[in-house]
Amino acid sequence: MTNENTAQPVTPEAAGAPAGVKTYHCGSLTYTKGAIAVLFAWLIWGELCFLLMEWVIPNILPLKMKSLGCSNSMMALILTTIPGILNIGIGPYISFKSDRYRSRWGRRIPFILGSMPFLCVSLALLGFSDDITRLLQRHAAFFMQFSPTTITISLIAFFLILFQFFNTFVGSVFWGLYNDVIPAQFMSRFYGALRVFNGIAVSGVNYYIFKYAESNMREIFIGASMLYLVGFGIVCLRVKEGKYPPLKGEEDPQKSGLRVFLEQCFQEKFYWLTFAMSICIGIVAVSGTFNVFFQREMGLSLDDIGKYNAITYIAALGFMYFVMTFIDRWHPVRVSAYYSVFSIIGIFMNWAWVFVSLPGKLFFWIYLGYGLINVLQIALSGAIQMPIIVRLYPKSRFTQFMSARGIIGAPIGLLAGLAVGVFLDFIKRCCNGSDFAYRFIFVWNTFFSILVAVTVVWTYLYWYRLGGDKHYHPPAPWNKSKVEEMAIVPTVGPQGKWLNISLHLYHLVMAFSTICILPLMGWMYSIHAMVAFYWHAVLLLPLAAAAWVGWVILEKSIRRDMERSRNNEPLHNGIPHHGVLIVMGIQYLLAVGLWVMEIIMSININQEMSAIVFGVANVITNFLLIGAVWLFARVERGHLVTLDKALA
């Protein structure tokens, strides 16, 4: 509900609500709980249309281009580099203008509606690239001198440029719409619900549609185009933006828009750090284009891949909204810092596939097992992306800062897209042209995930310096106060009960990883698997025991600090927050059981060396878990020093 004549919150009566009914405000917008529910429904439907429209490009086009004989470098150039150049060129201008645009339709929706027809036509034309090639060669002699493959690849590149040009108008303002119409106290719950429905949609598409990616590309592209045109078009007509006051701090008419943009976005060191964080995340993400080829190399069919994606998404849905609730309680910046470090461990575990080859169906079940174990991590990853940005950037210039992040990230991202393609092509040449090279994608991901963790943890520490849980407000050099006021959402610090549970979980991980080796060794000896028996006896059992001892020492150190906190004494380190520790403790405790299954399956198919590789990976994982917990005990030094208290 909106009030067209004022930028101040309206009364319940003016908003159409009966007197005494509780209302919620977002600028000049006023909602009842029922209106909030309707708003959520329309925005979620619009997000689904947008998501499915964008899904076809990274999921369908790589398969098409691979079938046309494109190299990895060419695919990276067309799918990541060219779109990145367009984002750099026009994205900042659109976002800057959108923040300052005022119309009866708002400041976001006009940009979305205006680009919609052109975006949909270019998307549909991608599906007709083969047909257009045949038409050109039949009726234009000029095109007869080129092969059909060359023309089709050129058409795909041309139509993709058109699509990305008009999609930049949407991408530059889309997320700002949420920030402008949703009351702050509902933001995280909205993103939680959004991720749940997104997961359902993506799971359905992967399960029912993806297997037709190669045979029915035209129909998929046309369907995505029509869904976006009709579905999102209705949303733009039903969701109403409010009235926005003029931006403060821009009274000097001598300053050009470019100068204002640069001064506001790039003056503060803290924002540079958040940009670096996003850049590193994007470098890891570009490798996702090649995941399908890794899965195919491991023996999975498109049907297997679609089912894997669908099942893991569905499994994560039950945790998504639950996790989002706790992200607000633990704070998105904190959760992101912890998650970025622990996620490195999961990526590193995939290095095992460089050394292990299993029959396709056996790999599918093991791969699916890890996918199901990782559902809590998938839920965290999906739920954390936008809340952390909403909590860090000033609301008045939200899309402007999102675009500034893109200016810095896009050039590096497009170079990363080329680099990962060149990296894989180099590995492929070393592998005599074999698709075995795609197994090395995890080497790339591990290295850059470490950079992600460094920048996110650094951002976390800087956020503490700027006030942390209790006093953080976005730096705003355009204001006299040098900050932009932001509502402080209360958060929960370390809780003794839950921290004890998390420590017990890690103790069980270390204990089971050591104790389970003994019966496994007895079984290996009984069936004469002597190579595996020998290496478990002389290497893996001692290392697992050493990891257990190391954990006991660290656990005692943390418990001593917990006791010092209760006695109001200075701490030796800090107290790690229990939130992500519990999530990861559960995940890796379940992974111990899957590791035992890997050992048994490998030896049953006479792959003793594979069993040894899985054992080495498990032991290294335990040492990395100890290192991660120790790191956050140090990171929290001087910050999290009390138990069982609210932080704001």
DOVEX-928067 format. One record per residue (C-alpha): chain; x, y, z; residue in one letter. Coordinates in steps of 0.1 Angstrom, whole numbers. Example, Ala and Ser with C-alpha at 12.3 -4.5 7.8 and 13.67 -1.06 7.14 Angstrom:
<nodes>
ch/X/Y/Z/aa
A/123/-45/78/a
A/137/-11/71/s
</nodes>
This chain:
<nodes>
ch/X/Y/Z/aa
A/0/0/0/m
A/13/34/-8/t
A/7/70/-2/n
A/13/90/-33/e
A/18/124/-17/n
A/43/119/11/t
A/77/103/18/a
A/67/98/54/q
A/50/67/68/p
A/13/70/65/v
A/-13/62/91/t
A/-31/28/93/p
A/-63/45/82/e
A/-46/62/52/a
A/-32/28/43/a
A/-66/12/42/g
A/-61/-6/75/a
A/-87/-4/104/p
A/-78/17/134/a
A/-57/-3/159/g
A/-43/-28/134/v
A/-6/-30/135/k
A/12/-17/104/t
A/47/-18/91/y
A/66/8/72/h
A/92/10/45/c
A/97/47/36/g
A/63/60/24/s
A/49/24/21/l
A/27/11/49/t
A/16/-25/52/y
A/-6/-47/73/t
A/5/-83/79/k
A/-19/-94/52/g
A/-4/-69/28/a
A/31/-81/36/i
A/20/-117/27/a
A/6/-105/-6/v
A/38/-85/-13/l
A/59/-116/-5/f
A/38/-137/-29/a
A/42/-113/-58/w
A/79/-107/-53/l
A/86/-144/-49/i
A/66/-151/-81/w
A/86/-124/-99/g
A/119/-139/-86/e
A/109/-173/-99/l
A/102/-159/-134/c
A/135/-140/-134/f
A/154/-170/-120/l
A/141/-195/-146/l
A/147/-169/-174/m
A/184/-166/-164/e
A/188/-203/-156/w
A/188/-213/-193/v
A/220/-193/-202/i
A/246/-210/-179/p
A/229/-244/-179/n
A/218/-249/-215/i
A/242/-229/-237/l
A/274/-246/-225/p
A/261/-279/-237/l
A/250/-265/-270/k
A/284/-248/-276/m
A/303/-279/-265/k
A/283/-299/-292/s
A/294/-273/-317/l
A/331/-279/-309/g
A/338/-247/-289/c
A/369/-248/-268/s
A/367/-240/-231/n
A/384/-207/-238/s
A/358/-197/-264/m
A/329/-207/-241/m
A/344/-187/-213/a
A/348/-157/-236/l
A/312/-158/-249/i
A/295/-168/-216/l
A/314/-148/-191/t
A/338/-122/-206/t
A/314/-105/-230/i
A/286/-102/-204/p
A/312/-89/-180/g
A/322/-61/-204/i
A/286/-50/-208/l
A/281/-49/-171/n
A/311/-27/-167/i
A/301/-4/-195/g
A/264/3/-187/i
A/256/-12/-153/g
A/270/16/-132/p
A/252/43/-152/y
A/219/25/-149/i
A/222/19/-112/s
A/233/55/-105/f
A/203/69/-125/k
A/179/44/-108/s
A/188/56/-73/d
A/181/92/-83/r
A/151/85/-106/y
A/117/97/-95/r
A/84/88/-113/s
A/49/78/-105/r
A/60/42/-111/w
A/90/44/-87/g
A/127/43/-94/r
A/132/6/-102/r
A/101/-8/-121/i
A/104/16/-151/p
A/138/2/-159/f
A/126/-34/-157/i
A/94/-28/-178/l
A/112/-8/-205/g
A/138/-35/-212/s
A/115/-65/-210/m
A/103/-68/-246/p
A/138/-66/-261/f
A/152/-90/-235/l
A/125/-116/-242/c
A/130/-114/-280/v
A/168/-119/-278/s
A/164/-148/-254/l
A/139/-165/-278/a
A/162/-160/-307/l
A/190/-179/-290/l
A/167/-209/-292/g
A/164/-204/-330/f
A/201/-201/-337/s
A/202/-234/-357/d
A/171/-225/-377/d
A/184/-190/-385/i
A/217/-205/-397/t
A/198/-228/-421/r
A/177/-198/-433/l
A/207/-176/-439/l
A/226/-203/-459/q
A/195/-210/-480/r
A/187/-175/-489/h
A/219/-155/-487/a
A/248/-165/-509/a
A/273/-146/-487/f
A/268/-171/-458/f
A/275/-201/-480/m
A/313/-195/-476/q
A/311/-202/-439/f
A/304/-235/-422/s
A/270/-239/-404/p
A/289/-243/-371/t
A/307/-210/-375/t
A/275/-191/-383/i
A/256/-207/-354/t
A/283/-198/-329/i
A/284/-163/-342/s
A/246/-160/-339/l
A/247/-173/-303/i
A/274/-147/-295/a
A/254/-119/-311/f
A/220/-128/-295/f
A/237/-133/-262/l
A/252/-98/-264/i
A/217/-84/-270/l
A/202/-104/-242/f
A/229/-94/-218/q
A/226/-57/-228/f
A/189/-56/-219/f
A/193/-79/-189/n
A/218/-54/-175/t
A/189/-30/-170/f
A/172/-56/-149/v
A/202/-68/-130/g
A/213/-33/-121/s
A/181/-24/-103/v
A/164/-57/-95/f
A/178/-62/-60/w
A/172/-26/-51/g
A/135/-32/-55/l
A/135/-56/-26/y
A/154/-32/-4/n
A/129/-4/-13/d
A/96/-21/-7/v
A/102/-47/21/i
A/103/-34/58/p
A/137/-41/74/a
A/123/-64/101/q
A/110/-88/74/f
A/140/-88/51/m
A/157/-120/62/s
A/125/-139/64/r
A/117/-128/29/f
A/150/-140/16/y
A/145/-173/35/g
A/111/-178/18/a
A/126/-167/-15/l
A/153/-193/-14/r
A/128/-220/-5/v
A/107/-214/-35/f
A/137/-208/-57/n
A/149/-242/-46/g
A/116/-258/-55/i
A/117/-242/-89/a
A/153/-251/-97/v
A/148/-287/-84/s
A/118/-291/-107/g
A/136/-277/-137/v
A/166/-299/-131/n
A/146/-330/-124/y
A/121/-327/-153/y
A/136/-303/-179/i
A/174/-306/-178/f
A/175/-340/-195/k
A/160/-324/-226/y
A/187/-297/-227/a
A/203/-310/-258/e
A/172/-323/-276/s
A/147/-295/-270/n
A/168/-263/-266/m
A/145/-242/-288/r
A/114/-250/-267/e
A/132/-244/-234/i
A/144/-209/-245/f
A/110/-199/-259/i
A/93/-211/-227/g
A/117/-192/-205/a
A/111/-160/-226/s
A/73/-162/-224/m
A/73/-170/-187/l
A/94/-139/-180/y
A/74/-116/-203/l
A/40/-126/-188/v
A/49/-136/-153/g
A/73/-107/-144/f
A/53/-82/-163/g
A/23/-89/-141/i
A/45/-84/-110/v
A/57/-50/-122/c
A/21/-39/-125/l
A/10/-53/-91/r
A/40/-43/-69/v
A/40/-6/-61/k
A/70/15/-51/e
A/66/44/-27/g
A/78/80/-29/k
A/114/87/-24/y
A/129/119/-9/p
A/157/136/-28/p
A/192/123/-19/l
A/212/143/6/k
A/247/154/2/g
A/245/162/-36/e
A/237/199/-35/e
A/268/209/-55/d
A/257/213/-92/p
A/293/216/-103/q
A/300/180/-96/k
A/293/156/-125/s
A/275/124/-119/g
A/307/104/-125/l
A/326/124/-99/r
A/297/119/-74/v
A/296/82/-81/f
A/334/77/-77/l
A/337/99/-45/e
A/308/82/-28/q
A/316/46/-36/c
A/354/45/-36/f
A/364/68/-9/q
A/360/45/21/e
A/385/16/26/k
A/358/-6/41/f
A/338/-6/8/y
A/370/-15/-11/w
A/373/-45/12/l
A/337/-56/5/t
A/343/-52/-32/f
A/374/-75/-29/a
A/353/-100/-10/m
A/328/-101/-38/s
A/355/-103/-65/i
A/370/-134/-50/c
A/336/-151/-46/i
A/329/-143/-83/g
A/362/-159/-93/i
A/352/-191/-77/v
A/317/-189/-92/a
A/329/-187/-128/v
A/341/-223/-126/s
A/305/-234/-122/g
A/301/-233/-160/t
A/323/-265/-162/f
A/307/-285/-133/n
A/285/-304/-157/v
A/316/-316/-176/f
A/332/-329/-144/f
A/300/-348/-136/q
A/299/-362/-172/r
A/336/-372/-169/e
A/327/-391/-137/m
A/302/-412/-156/g
A/269/-394/-149/l
A/243/-390/-175/s
A/223/-358/-179/l
A/194/-375/-162/d
A/217/-384/-133/d
A/229/-348/-130/i
A/194/-334/-131/g
A/182/-358/-104/k
A/213/-350/-83/y
A/207/-313/-85/n
A/170/-317/-78/a
A/173/-340/-48/i
A/200/-319/-31/t
A/180/-287/-36/y
A/148/-303/-22/i
A/168/-317/8/a
A/181/-281/15/a
A/146/-265/13/l
A/136/-278/47/g
A/165/-260/63/f
A/165/-228/43/m
A/139/-208/62/y
A/151/-222/95/f
A/186/-212/87/v
A/176/-177/76/m
A/160/-171/110/t
A/192/-180/127/f
A/213/-159/104/i
A/195/-128/116/d
A/201/-139/152/r
A/238/-147/146/w
A/243/-117/121/h
A/249/-123/84/p
A/285/-108/85/v
A/295/-133/112/r
A/279/-163/95/v
A/296/-154/62/s
A/330/-152/79/a
A/327/-186/95/y
A/311/-202/65/y
A/338/-190/41/s
A/365/-207/61/v
A/347/-240/67/f
A/336/-242/30/s
A/373/-246/20/i
A/373/-279/38/i
A/344/-293/18/g
A/360/-281/-15/i
A/393/-297/-6/f
A/376/-331/0/m
A/368/-332/-37/n
A/405/-334/-46/w
A/400/-372/-40/a
A/384/-374/-74/w
A/417/-365/-91/v
A/430/-399/-78/f
A/399/-420/-76/v
A/377/-434/-104/s
A/345/-453/-95/l
A/319/-469/-117/p
A/293/-443/-127/g
A/264/-455/-106/k
A/286/-460/-75/l
A/300/-425/-79/f
A/264/-412/-82/f
A/254/-426/-48/w
A/286/-414/-31/i
A/283/-380/-48/y
A/247/-378/-38/l
A/255/-388/-2/g
A/279/-359/1/y
A/253/-336/-15/g
A/228/-346/11/l
A/253/-342/39/i
A/261/-307/26/n
A/224/-296/26/v
A/230/-274/57/l
A/260/-258/40/q
A/239/-254/8/i
A/212/-237/29/a
A/237/-214/45/l
A/252/-205/11/s
A/218/-197/-4/g
A/206/-178/25/a
A/236/-156/32/i
A/242/-139/-2/q
A/219/-109/0/m
A/214/-103/37/p
A/251/-95/42/i
A/250/-69/14/i
A/218/-54/27/v
A/234/-51/62/r
A/266/-35/49/l
A/256/-10/21/y
A/237/23/26/p
A/200/19/17/k
A/197/53/0/s
A/224/43/-26/r
A/220/6/-25/f
A/221/-2/-63/t
A/248/24/-68/q
A/271/4/-44/f
A/260/-29/-60/m
A/271/-14/-93/s
A/304/-1/-79/a
A/311/-36/-68/r
A/305/-47/-103/g
A/328/-22/-118/i
A/357/-36/-98/i
A/346/-72/-100/g
A/336/-74/-136/a
A/371/-69/-152/p
A/386/-94/-129/i
A/357/-117/-133/g
A/359/-117/-171/l
A/397/-123/-168/l
A/389/-151/-144/a
A/364/-166/-169/g
A/392/-166/-195/l
A/417/-179/-170/a
A/397/-209/-159/v
A/391/-218/-195/g
A/428/-215/-203/v
A/436/-234/-172/f
A/414/-263/-181/l
A/425/-263/-217/d
A/461/-265/-205/f
A/453/-294/-182/i
A/434/-311/-210/k
A/465/-309/-232/r
A/485/-324/-204/c
A/459/-352/-203/c
A/462/-359/-240/n
A/428/-342/-247/g
A/410/-362/-221/s
A/380/-348/-201/d
A/399/-361/-171/f
A/411/-324/-169/a
A/377/-313/-155/y
A/385/-331/-123/r
A/411/-304/-116/f
A/384/-277/-113/i
A/386/-283/-75/f
A/422/-273/-75/v
A/411/-239/-89/w
A/382/-236/-65/n
A/404/-244/-35/t
A/430/-218/-42/f
A/405/-190/-48/f
A/382/-201/-19/s
A/412/-194/4/i
A/413/-159/-10/l
A/375/-156/-4/v
A/380/-166/32/a
A/408/-141/37/v
A/388/-112/24/t
A/356/-122/42/v
A/373/-126/76/v
A/391/-93/70/w
A/357/-76/63/t
A/344/-92/95/y
A/372/-77/116/l
A/368/-43/99/y
A/330/-45/106/w
A/339/-49/143/y
A/360/-17/141/r
A/330/2/127/l
A/308/-8/156/g
A/299/-44/150/g
A/267/-59/164/d
A/258/-29/185/k
A/269/2/166/h
A/275/-5/129/y
A/262/21/105/h
A/274/22/68/p
A/301/48/62/p
A/286/78/43/a
A/312/105/34/p
A/283/125/18/w
A/267/131/53/n
A/281/155/79/k
A/280/126/104/s
A/300/105/80/k
A/276/76/85/v
A/241/67/73/e
A/218/56/101/e
A/207/20/100/m
A/183/1/122/a
A/202/-21/147/i
A/188/-57/148/v
A/196/-75/181/p
A/219/-105/177/t
A/228/-134/200/v
A/263/-140/212/g
A/279/-173/221/p
A/256/-195/242/q
A/272/-218/267/g
A/247/-247/261/k
A/250/-246/223/w
A/288/-241/224/l
A/292/-272/246/n
A/271/-292/221/i
A/293/-280/192/s
A/325/-289/210/l
A/311/-324/217/h
A/302/-328/180/l
A/338/-321/169/y
A/350/-345/197/h
A/328/-372/182/l
A/342/-365/147/v
A/377/-370/159/m
A/369/-400/180/a
A/349/-419/154/f
A/375/-411/127/s
A/401/-428/149/t
A/381/-456/164/i
A/364/-467/131/c
A/398/-475/116/i
A/404/-504/140/l
A/374/-526/129/p
A/381/-516/93/l
A/417/-528/96/m
A/404/-561/111/g
A/381/-565/81/w
A/408/-557/56/m
A/431/-582/72/y
A/404/-609/71/s
A/398/-605/33/i
A/435/-601/26/h
A/434/-564/15/a
A/469/-561/28/m
A/479/-529/10/v
A/450/-510/25/a
A/457/-526/59/f
A/493/-516/59/y
A/487/-479/51/w
A/459/-476/76/h
A/482/-492/102/a
A/513/-472/96/v
A/499/-438/84/l
A/462/-432/88/l
A/456/-446/123/l
A/486/-426/139/p
A/475/-394/120/l
A/439/-398/131/a
A/450/-403/167/a
A/472/-372/165/a
A/443/-351/152/a
A/421/-364/181/w
A/448/-353/206/v
A/451/-319/189/g
A/414/-314/192/w
A/414/-323/229/v
A/441/-297/236/i
A/421/-270/216/l
A/388/-280/233/e
A/403/-276/267/k
A/417/-242/258/s
A/382/-230/247/i
A/365/-244/278/r
A/390/-226/300/r
A/381/-193/282/d
A/344/-201/287/m
A/351/-205/324/e
A/371/-172/325/r
A/342/-155/309/s
A/318/-167/335/r
A/342/-155/362/n
A/346/-121/345/n
A/383/-128/340/e
A/404/-118/309/p
A/403/-144/281/l
A/434/-160/266/h
A/417/-158/231/n
A/381/-152/222/g
A/350/-175/223/i
A/340/-188/189/p
A/304/-184/181/h
A/284/-216/183/h
A/261/-210/153/g
A/281/-222/123/v
A/302/-245/145/l
A/271/-266/152/i
A/260/-267/115/v
A/295/-278/104/m
A/299/-302/133/g
A/267/-321/123/i
A/278/-321/86/q
A/312/-336/93/y
A/300/-361/118/l
A/277/-375/91/l
A/306/-374/67/a
A/325/-399/89/v
A/298/-425/82/g
A/300/-418/45/l
A/338/-422/46/w
A/334/-456/62/v
A/311/-466/33/m
A/336/-453/8/e
A/363/-475/23/i
A/341/-506/22/i
A/328/-500/-13/m
A/363/-493/-27/s
A/378/-525/-13/i
A/348/-545/-24/n
A/355/-535/-60/i
A/393/-542/-55/n
A/403/-506/-54/q
A/426/-505/-23/e
A/444/-474/-34/m
A/410/-456/-36/s
A/403/-466/0/a
A/437/-452/10/i
A/430/-419/-8/v
A/396/-416/10/f
A/413/-423/43/g
A/440/-396/37/v
A/412/-371/27/a
A/393/-378/60/n
A/424/-373/82/v
A/434/-341/64/i
A/398/-329/69/t
A/400/-334/106/n
A/432/-313/108/f
A/415/-286/88/l
A/385/-286/111/l
A/408/-281/141/i
A/425/-252/123/g
A/392/-236/115/a
A/380/-236/150/v
A/413/-224/163/w
A/413/-196/138/l
A/380/-182/150/f
A/390/-185/186/a
A/418/-161/176/r
A/396/-139/154/v
A/371/-133/182/e
A/398/-122/205/r
A/387/-90/221/g
A/352/-92/205/h
A/332/-121/217/l
A/341/-123/254/v
A/309/-131/271/t
A/285/-160/272/l
A/247/-161/272/d
A/242/-125/265/k
A/226/-105/236/a
A/251/-85/215/l
A/228/-56/207/a
</nodes>
